[in-house]
Amino acid sequence: MPNTPAAKKALRQNKKRKERNKRTKKELKALIKDTKSLIAEKKFDEAKEIFRKVQAKLDKAASKKILKKGKINREKSRLAKKIAPLNSH
């Protein structure tokens, strides 16, 4: 248990940040999963639209240091590879 007022405040802040980060990660996972399922179902326009949202959310997560930059780049790259063949349709 924290003893000083500053340590107590830091603990409260950490709890809030943890919840916020958890929520963001959950949203990202769901969007990535949706994108992959749309690609599998061959719903190309919807997949591209969600992919744009995923990229924006991933970049925002990187800027807030919720996820590491390398992981974000890897996720974007893998999704882009799956969507690239769809651009010809």
Secondary structure, DSSP 4 states (H G I P E B T S, - for coil): ---SHHHHHHHHHHHHHHHHHHHHHHHHHHHHHHHHHHHHTT-HHHHHHHHHHHHHHHHHHHHTTSS-HHHHHHHHHHHHHHHGGGGG-
